[in-house]
Amino acid sequence: MPDDEGNRNGEIDDVIIEEHDFSMPWNGRAISTTWAVHPDGIDQIGCIHTSQGLEFDIQLTNS
């Protein structure tokens, strides 16, 4: 259930693209500093402010 502080835990779908049957919440403030690596972050859309400053190592492999 949403709390009175807005979408604190990313429980409300803020981003809705009806023609693609897509909806997801923005990242919740409760995990904003660890959104990209937090287990619940996979179900949320991160904004530029939550991903700014994070670096990811990507390993590409040939099958």
N, C-alpha and C positions, 0 to 999 in steps of 0.2 A: 504494500500500500504506500503510495507517495506520502512523503512527510510535508510539513508546512514550509520547508525551506526550498521548495522547488524540486528539481529532479536530482536530488542529492546522490542517490545510488544508481542512477542510470536505469530506472525502472519504467520510465515513460518513453514511448517511441516518439522522438522529436523529429526525426528525418523520415518522411514518408514519400515514396515515389510510387504512386498508385498504378501507373501504366506498366510498371515492372514488378508489381506485387511485392514491394520492398519496404520494410520499415525497421528502423533500429534507433536506439537512444544515443544521444551524445554521451561521451564518457561522463560517468558520475563524479561529482566532486570528492566523494569519499576515497576514490582511488586515483585522483588526478595526477599525483606525483609519480605513481607507478603504473599508470594505465597500460602502457605498451607491453609491460612484462607481467602484469597481474593476471591470474587465471580468468577473472571475470571480464577483462578487457577485450577478449575475443568477441564478445557479444555487444560491444559498444563501438561507436564511431569516435575516433579521437580528433580533436580540433588541432589546429596548428600550434596552439599554445601548450598543449599537453605533449606534443611530439617534438617540439623545438628543443634542441640541445641533446636529444637522444641519438646515439649512433648505433647502427645495427651492422653486424657482420653477416654477409650473405654468402653462403657457400653454394656454388652451382656444381652439379655433377652431371656427367653424361651417362645416360642409361645404356 
